[in-house]
Amino acid sequence: MKIVVLSKIKNLTFFNTKKSELILYVIIGVCAALKGPFLHRDSYAFLEMPLNRSPLYVLFLKLFTTLFGDNYIWPLICVQFLALVFAVHYLLKTIAKQFHIHPVEALVLQFILLSPSIYFNYTSGAVLSEALSYPLVLLVFALAFNAFASLNLRPLLKSVIPLYFLILTRGQFIVFIPVFIVLGIYISHQKRSATKKWLPLLVLVLLPIFTNYSERLYNKVMFGNFENNTMNYVHLITTDFYLSKASTVEIFDDPDEIKYFNIVHASLEKAGLTSQNVKNRNESAIDVFNKEFSEICNQRIHELGLIYFQEKGLNYFEQNRALNELCKGMFFKLIKFNFSERIRFFAKNLKVSYGSAKQLLLFILLMVYALIMVYKTKTAIFKFILLGAVLMLANNVLIAFIIHAIKRYTFYFDWILFATVIVVFNELSKKIRHEN
């Protein structure tokens, strides 16, 4: 019955015209414009161009404020939405080429891919880096999938440029690099490529160096210091401070580490922002951590650290650099001391990043099954599922280990399950029609 109804829907003239795609883009664009613009606390941080912000979106905003002054917001939103339209169109074109999906199915998938613009964080209408990183993720995925499905290294090489910009927009996506390297090795092995075909792998291996020096160059031009951003270990150590107790100070022997730990831990205790405080109030430790991460990391670990080094006579850049180095040394001691609890907390945070334990289990099962089927059949549908599930897992693992697993950092592959259902249904429909 359902198949008959869907077949009738597919035969409607509206759904069989390419105009329907354009109409949907226009409708979503109008809805995004009516709901926006959105200026968040982080939006002002990007506009002020401070230290420790990934450079690409900061420079992107600077271009619009320079060209349009105080009237930058609507030109910005228009360009951000057009970037999303381009990425969605390219991904849909790639999927349609591989699976020959019906226009109805393409339209449904198009809506799902565009939907972050009109719900949750209203991506295209917000002055946030996600407005660029989401389209870049879609574009990078499309190129990688094209390479995987066709066993062609050329699309993988093409993905390096958008991947470079993606990492400079949101550093979390550096985790895509090892996945793409493995993908390149697989393609090279399958094609028995000559040595010259290893160029994409070489470029991917060197990509972290390119992004590293690009960030350093940005900081040199903007702040006069040829160094990377200086909050990496400040973010990493936040979970360890949250899980620590007052007695944890005993693992440190360096005077600066001891003083700094006591200052921060006392502040967290006073605010009730340690896991022990939270448990004493019968609240969920993981929920409070994800809700209050900025209060723990930015307002205490970072700000108190800057004050500590300011009192030592360091300037602002030196304070940030010294604090990051201090946190680096403390991080490895803390994680070694509290390893088992840290891993348990990570597992809980990973579950949060997927929404629930059931969803995490579902994606792991999909990934394992797709991996087995790629090995056995090498069909495009299982390659699609495997690549999406692996990239989603890589991103969520990094987020869950380092910071709070809020939707803003993990929504990038929410569409993959819907796309999987559409592609699988499309294949089943073809088989049924063929049998009849």
Secondary structure as a PSIPRED ss2 file (coil, helix, strand):
# PSIPRED VFORMAT (PSIPRED V4.0)

   1 M C   1.000  0.000  0.000
   2 K H   0.000  1.000  0.000
   3 I H   0.000  1.000  0.000
   4 V H   0.000  1.000  0.000
   5 V H   0.000  1.000  0.000
   6 L H   0.000  1.000  0.000
   7 S H   0.000  1.000  0.000
   8 K H   0.000  1.000  0.000
   9 I H   0.000  1.000  0.000
  10 K H   0.000  1.000  0.000
  11 N C   1.000  0.000  0.000
  12 L C   1.000  0.000  0.000
  13 T C   1.000  0.000  0.000
  14 F H   0.000  1.000  0.000
  15 F H   0.000  1.000  0.000
  16 N H   0.000  1.000  0.000
  17 T C   1.000  0.000  0.000
  18 K C   1.000  0.000  0.000
  19 K H   0.000  1.000  0.000
  20 S H   0.000  1.000  0.000
  21 E H   0.000  1.000  0.000
  22 L H   0.000  1.000  0.000
  23 I H   0.000  1.000  0.000
  24 L H   0.000  1.000  0.000
  25 Y H   0.000  1.000  0.000
  26 V H   0.000  1.000  0.000
  27 I H   0.000  1.000  0.000
  28 I H   0.000  1.000  0.000
  29 G H   0.000  1.000  0.000
  30 V H   0.000  1.000  0.000
  31 C H   0.000  1.000  0.000
  32 A H   0.000  1.000  0.000
  33 A H   0.000  1.000  0.000
  34 L H   0.000  1.000  0.000
  35 K H   0.000  1.000  0.000
  36 G C   1.000  0.000  0.000
  37 P C   1.000  0.000  0.000
  38 F E   0.000  0.000  1.000
  39 L C   1.000  0.000  0.000
  40 H C   1.000  0.000  0.000
  41 R H   0.000  1.000  0.000
  42 D H   0.000  1.000  0.000
  43 S H   0.000  1.000  0.000
  44 Y H   0.000  1.000  0.000
  45 A H   0.000  1.000  0.000
  46 F H   0.000  1.000  0.000
  47 L H   0.000  1.000  0.000
  48 E H   0.000  1.000  0.000
  49 M C   1.000  0.000  0.000
  50 P C   1.000  0.000  0.000
  51 L C   1.000  0.000  0.000
  52 N C   1.000  0.000  0.000
  53 R C   1.000  0.000  0.000
  54 S C   1.000  0.000  0.000
  55 P H   0.000  1.000  0.000
  56 L H   0.000  1.000  0.000
  57 Y H   0.000  1.000  0.000
  58 V H   0.000  1.000  0.000
  59 L H   0.000  1.000  0.000
  60 F H   0.000  1.000  0.000
  61 L H   0.000  1.000  0.000
  62 K H   0.000  1.000  0.000
  63 L H   0.000  1.000  0.000
  64 F H   0.000  1.000  0.000
  65 T H   0.000  1.000  0.000
  66 T H   0.000  1.000  0.000
  67 L H   0.000  1.000  0.000
  68 F H   0.000  1.000  0.000
  69 G H   0.000  1.000  0.000
  70 D H   0.000  1.000  0.000
  71 N H   0.000  1.000  0.000
  72 Y C   1.000  0.000  0.000
  73 I H   0.000  1.000  0.000
  74 W H   0.000  1.000  0.000
  75 P H   0.000  1.000  0.000
  76 L H   0.000  1.000  0.000
  77 I H   0.000  1.000  0.000
  78 C H   0.000  1.000  0.000
  79 V H   0.000  1.000  0.000
  80 Q H   0.000  1.000  0.000
  81 F H   0.000  1.000  0.000
  82 L H   0.000  1.000  0.000
  83 A H   0.000  1.000  0.000
  84 L H   0.000  1.000  0.000
  85 V H   0.000  1.000  0.000
  86 F H   0.000  1.000  0.000
  87 A H   0.000  1.000  0.000
  88 V H   0.000  1.000  0.000
  89 H H   0.000  1.000  0.000
  90 Y H   0.000  1.000  0.000
  91 L H   0.000  1.000  0.000
  92 L H   0.000  1.000  0.000
  93 K H   0.000  1.000  0.000
  94 T H   0.000  1.000  0.000
  95 I H   0.000  1.000  0.000
  96 A H   0.000  1.000  0.000
  97 K H   0.000  1.000  0.000
  98 Q H   0.000  1.000  0.000
  99 F H   0.000  1.000  0.000
 100 H C   1.000  0.000  0.000
 101 I C   1.000  0.000  0.000
 102 H C   1.000  0.000  0.000
 103 P H   0.000  1.000  0.000
 104 V H   0.000  1.000  0.000
 105 E H   0.000  1.000  0.000
 106 A H   0.000  1.000  0.000
 107 L H   0.000  1.000  0.000
 108 V H   0.000  1.000  0.000
 109 L H   0.000  1.000  0.000
 110 Q H   0.000  1.000  0.000
 111 F H   0.000  1.000  0.000
 112 I H   0.000  1.000  0.000
 113 L H   0.000  1.000  0.000
 114 L H   0.000  1.000  0.000
 115 S H   0.000  1.000  0.000
 116 P H   0.000  1.000  0.000
 117 S H   0.000  1.000  0.000
 118 I C   1.000  0.000  0.000
 119 Y C   1.000  0.000  0.000
 120 F C   1.000  0.000  0.000
 121 N C   1.000  0.000  0.000
 122 Y C   1.000  0.000  0.000
 123 T H   0.000  1.000  0.000
 124 S H   0.000  1.000  0.000
 125 G H   0.000  1.000  0.000
 126 A E   0.000  0.000  1.000
 127 V C   1.000  0.000  0.000
 128 L C   1.000  0.000  0.000
 129 S C   1.000  0.000  0.000
 130 E H   0.000  1.000  0.000
 131 A H   0.000  1.000  0.000
 132 L H   0.000  1.000  0.000
 133 S H   0.000  1.000  0.000
 134 Y H   0.000  1.000  0.000
 135 P H   0.000  1.000  0.000
 136 L H   0.000  1.000  0.000
 137 V H   0.000  1.000  0.000
 138 L H   0.000  1.000  0.000
 139 L H   0.000  1.000  0.000
 140 V H   0.000  1.000  0.000
 141 F H   0.000  1.000  0.000
 142 A H   0.000  1.000  0.000
 143 L H   0.000  1.000  0.000
 144 A H   0.000  1.000  0.000
 145 F H   0.000  1.000  0.000
 146 N H   0.000  1.000  0.000
 147 A H   0.000  1.000  0.000
 148 F H   0.000  1.000  0.000
 149 A H   0.000  1.000  0.000
 150 S H   0.000  1.000  0.000
 151 L C   1.000  0.000  0.000
 152 N C   1.000  0.000  0.000
 153 L H   0.000  1.000  0.000
 154 R H   0.000  1.000  0.000
 155 P H   0.000  1.000  0.000
 156 L H   0.000  1.000  0.000
 157 L H   0.000  1.000  0.000
 158 K H   0.000  1.000  0.000
 159 S C   1.000  0.000  0.000
 160 V H   0.000  1.000  0.000
 161 I H   0.000  1.000  0.000
 162 P H   0.000  1.000  0.000
 163 L H   0.000  1.000  0.000
 164 Y H   0.000  1.000  0.000
 165 F H   0.000  1.000  0.000
 166 L H   0.000  1.000  0.000
 167 I H   0.000  1.000  0.000
 168 L H   0.000  1.000  0.000
 169 T H   0.000  1.000  0.000
 170 R C   1.000  0.000  0.000
 171 G H   0.000  1.000  0.000
 172 Q H   0.000  1.000  0.000
 173 F H   0.000  1.000  0.000
 174 I H   0.000  1.000  0.000
 175 V H   0.000  1.000  0.000
 176 F H   0.000  1.000  0.000
 177 I H   0.000  1.000  0.000
 178 P H   0.000  1.000  0.000
 179 V H   0.000  1.000  0.000
 180 F H   0.000  1.000  0.000
 181 I H   0.000  1.000  0.000
 182 V H   0.000  1.000  0.000
 183 L H   0.000  1.000  0.000
 184 G H   0.000  1.000  0.000
 185 I H   0.000  1.000  0.000
 186 Y H   0.000  1.000  0.000
 187 I H   0.000  1.000  0.000
 188 S H   0.000  1.000  0.000
 189 H H   0.000  1.000  0.000
 190 Q H   0.000  1.000  0.000
 191 K H   0.000  1.000  0.000
 192 R C   1.000  0.000  0.000
 193 S C   1.000  0.000  0.000
 194 A C   1.000  0.000  0.000
 195 T H   0.000  1.000  0.000
 196 K H   0.000  1.000  0.000
 197 K H   0.000  1.000  0.000
 198 W H   0.000  1.000  0.000
 199 L H   0.000  1.000  0.000
 200 P H   0.000  1.000  0.000
 201 L H   0.000  1.000  0.000
 202 L H   0.000  1.000  0.000
 203 V H   0.000  1.000  0.000
 204 L H   0.000  1.000  0.000
 205 V H   0.000  1.000  0.000
 206 L H   0.000  1.000  0.000
 207 L H   0.000  1.000  0.000
 208 P H   0.000  1.000  0.000
 209 I H   0.000  1.000  0.000
 210 F H   0.000  1.000  0.000
 211 T H   0.000  1.000  0.000
 212 N H   0.000  1.000  0.000
 213 Y H   0.000  1.000  0.000
 214 S H   0.000  1.000  0.000
 215 E H   0.000  1.000  0.000
 216 R H   0.000  1.000  0.000
 217 L H   0.000  1.000  0.000
 218 Y H   0.000  1.000  0.000
 219 N H   0.000  1.000  0.000
 220 K H   0.000  1.000  0.000
 221 V H   0.000  1.000  0.000
 222 M H   0.000  1.000  0.000
 223 F H   0.000  1.000  0.000
 224 G C   1.000  0.000  0.000
 225 N C   1.000  0.000  0.000
 226 F C   1.000  0.000  0.000
 227 E C   1.000  0.000  0.000
 228 N C   1.000  0.000  0.000
 229 N C   1.000  0.000  0.000
 230 T C   1.000  0.000  0.000
 231 M C   1.000  0.000  0.000
 232 N H   0.000  1.000  0.000
 233 Y H   0.000  1.000  0.000
 234 V H   0.000  1.000  0.000
 235 H H   0.000  1.000  0.000
 236 L H   0.000  1.000  0.000
 237 I C   1.000  0.000  0.000
 238 T H   0.000  1.000  0.000
 239 T H   0.000  1.000  0.000
 240 D H   0.000  1.000  0.000
 241 F H   0.000  1.000  0.000
 242 Y H   0.000  1.000  0.000
 243 L H   0.000  1.000  0.000
 244 S C   1.000  0.000  0.000
 245 K C   1.000  0.000  0.000
 246 A H   0.000  1.000  0.000
 247 S H   0.000  1.000  0.000
 248 T H   0.000  1.000  0.000
 249 V H   0.000  1.000  0.000
 250 E H   0.000  1.000  0.000
 251 I H   0.000  1.000  0.000
 252 F C   1.000  0.000  0.000
 253 D C   1.000  0.000  0.000
 254 D C   1.000  0.000  0.000
 255 P H   0.000  1.000  0.000
 256 D H   0.000  1.000  0.000
 257 E H   0.000  1.000  0.000
 258 I H   0.000  1.000  0.000
 259 K H   0.000  1.000  0.000
 260 Y H   0.000  1.000  0.000
 261 F H   0.000  1.000  0.000
 262 N H   0.000  1.000  0.000
 263 I H   0.000  1.000  0.000
 264 V H   0.000  1.000  0.000
 265 H H   0.000  1.000  0.000
 266 A H   0.000  1.000  0.000
 267 S H   0.000  1.000  0.000
 268 L H   0.000  1.000  0.000
 269 E H   0.000  1.000  0.000
 270 K H   0.000  1.000  0.000
 271 A H   0.000  1.000  0.000
 272 G C   1.000  0.000  0.000
 273 L C   1.000  0.000  0.000
 274 T C   1.000  0.000  0.000
 275 S H   0.000  1.000  0.000
 276 Q H   0.000  1.000  0.000
 277 N H   0.000  1.000  0.000
 278 V H   0.000  1.000  0.000
 279 K H   0.000  1.000  0.000
 280 N H   0.000  1.000  0.000
 281 R C   1.000  0.000  0.000
 282 N C   1.000  0.000  0.000
 283 E C   1.000  0.000  0.000
 284 S C   1.000  0.000  0.000
 285 A H   0.000  1.000  0.000
 286 I H   0.000  1.000  0.000
 287 D H   0.000  1.000  0.000
 288 V H   0.000  1.000  0.000
 289 F H   0.000  1.000  0.000
 290 N H   0.000  1.000  0.000
 291 K H   0.000  1.000  0.000
 292 E H   0.000  1.000  0.000
 293 F H   0.000  1.000  0.000
 294 S H   0.000  1.000  0.000
 295 E H   0.000  1.000  0.000
 296 I H   0.000  1.000  0.000
 297 C H   0.000  1.000  0.000
 298 N H   0.000  1.000  0.000
 299 Q H   0.000  1.000  0.000
 300 R H   0.000  1.000  0.000
 301 I H   0.000  1.000  0.000
 302 H H   0.000  1.000  0.000
 303 E H   0.000  1.000  0.000
 304 L H   0.000  1.000  0.000
 305 G H   0.000  1.000  0.000
 306 L H   0.000  1.000  0.000
 307 I H   0.000  1.000  0.000
 308 Y H   0.000  1.000  0.000
 309 F H   0.000  1.000  0.000
 310 Q H   0.000  1.000  0.000
 311 E C   1.000  0.000  0.000
 312 K C   1.000  0.000  0.000
 313 G C   1.000  0.000  0.000
 314 L C   1.000  0.000  0.000
 315 N C   1.000  0.000  0.000
 316 Y H   0.000  1.000  0.000
 317 F H   0.000  1.000  0.000
 318 E H   0.000  1.000  0.000
 319 Q H   0.000  1.000  0.000
 320 N H   0.000  1.000  0.000
 321 R H   0.000  1.000  0.000
 322 A H   0.000  1.000  0.000
 323 L H   0.000  1.000  0.000
 324 N H   0.000  1.000  0.000
 325 E H   0.000  1.000  0.000
 326 L H   0.000  1.000  0.000
 327 C H   0.000  1.000  0.000
 328 K H   0.000  1.000  0.000
 329 G H   0.000  1.000  0.000
 330 M H   0.000  1.000  0.000
 331 F H   0.000  1.000  0.000
 332 F H   0.000  1.000  0.000
 333 K H   0.000  1.000  0.000
 334 L H   0.000  1.000  0.000
 335 I H   0.000  1.000  0.000
 336 K H   0.000  1.000  0.000
 337 F H   0.000  1.000  0.000
 338 N C   1.000  0.000  0.000
 339 F H   0.000  1.000  0.000
 340 S H   0.000  1.000  0.000
 341 E H   0.000  1.000  0.000
 342 R H   0.000  1.000  0.000
 343 I H   0.000  1.000  0.000
 344 R H   0.000  1.000  0.000
 345 F H   0.000  1.000  0.000
 346 F H   0.000  1.000  0.000
 347 A H   0.000  1.000  0.000
 348 K H   0.000  1.000  0.000
 349 N H   0.000  1.000  0.000
 350 L H   0.000  1.000  0.000
 351 K H   0.000  1.000  0.000
 352 V H   0.000  1.000  0.000
 353 S H   0.000  1.000  0.000
 354 Y H   0.000  1.000  0.000
 355 G C   1.000  0.000  0.000
 356 S C   1.000  0.000  0.000
 357 A H   0.000  1.000  0.000
 358 K H   0.000  1.000  0.000
 359 Q H   0.000  1.000  0.000
 360 L H   0.000  1.000  0.000
 361 L H   0.000  1.000  0.000
 362 L H   0.000  1.000  0.000
 363 F H   0.000  1.000  0.000
 364 I H   0.000  1.000  0.000
 365 L H   0.000  1.000  0.000
 366 L H   0.000  1.000  0.000
 367 M H   0.000  1.000  0.000
 368 V H   0.000  1.000  0.000
 369 Y H   0.000  1.000  0.000
 370 A H   0.000  1.000  0.000
 371 L H   0.000  1.000  0.000
 372 I H   0.000  1.000  0.000
 373 M H   0.000  1.000  0.000
 374 V H   0.000  1.000  0.000
 375 Y H   0.000  1.000  0.000
 376 K H   0.000  1.000  0.000
 377 T C   1.000  0.000  0.000
 378 K C   1.000  0.000  0.000
 379 T C   1.000  0.000  0.000
 380 A H   0.000  1.000  0.000
 381 I H   0.000  1.000  0.000
 382 F H   0.000  1.000  0.000
 383 K H   0.000  1.000  0.000
 384 F H   0.000  1.000  0.000
 385 I H   0.000  1.000  0.000
 386 L H   0.000  1.000  0.000
 387 L H   0.000  1.000  0.000
 388 G H   0.000  1.000  0.000
 389 A H   0.000  1.000  0.000
 390 V H   0.000  1.000  0.000
 391 L H   0.000  1.000  0.000
 392 M H   0.000  1.000  0.000
 393 L H   0.000  1.000  0.000
 394 A H   0.000  1.000  0.000
 395 N H   0.000  1.000  0.000
 396 N H   0.000  1.000  0.000
 397 V H   0.000  1.000  0.000
 398 L H   0.000  1.000  0.000
 399 I H   0.000  1.000  0.000
 400 A H   0.000  1.000  0.000
 401 F H   0.000  1.000  0.000
 402 I H   0.000  1.000  0.000
 403 I C   1.000  0.000  0.000
 404 H C   1.000  0.000  0.000
 405 A C   1.000  0.000  0.000
 406 I C   1.000  0.000  0.000
 407 K H   0.000  1.000  0.000
 408 R H   0.000  1.000  0.000
 409 Y H   0.000  1.000  0.000
 410 T H   0.000  1.000  0.000
 411 F H   0.000  1.000  0.000
 412 Y H   0.000  1.000  0.000
 413 F H   0.000  1.000  0.000
 414 D C   1.000  0.000  0.000
 415 W H   0.000  1.000  0.000
 416 I H   0.000  1.000  0.000
 417 L H   0.000  1.000  0.000
 418 F H   0.000  1.000  0.000
 419 A H   0.000  1.000  0.000
 420 T H   0.000  1.000  0.000
 421 V H   0.000  1.000  0.000
 422 I H   0.000  1.000  0.000
 423 V H   0.000  1.000  0.000
 424 V H   0.000  1.000  0.000
 425 F H   0.000  1.000  0.000
 426 N H   0.000  1.000  0.000
 427 E H   0.000  1.000  0.000
 428 L H   0.000  1.000  0.000
 429 S H   0.000  1.000  0.000
 430 K H   0.000  1.000  0.000
 431 K H   0.000  1.000  0.000
 432 I H   0.000  1.000  0.000
 433 R H   0.000  1.000  0.000
 434 H H   0.000  1.000  0.000
 435 E H   0.000  1.000  0.000
 436 N C   1.000  0.000  0.000
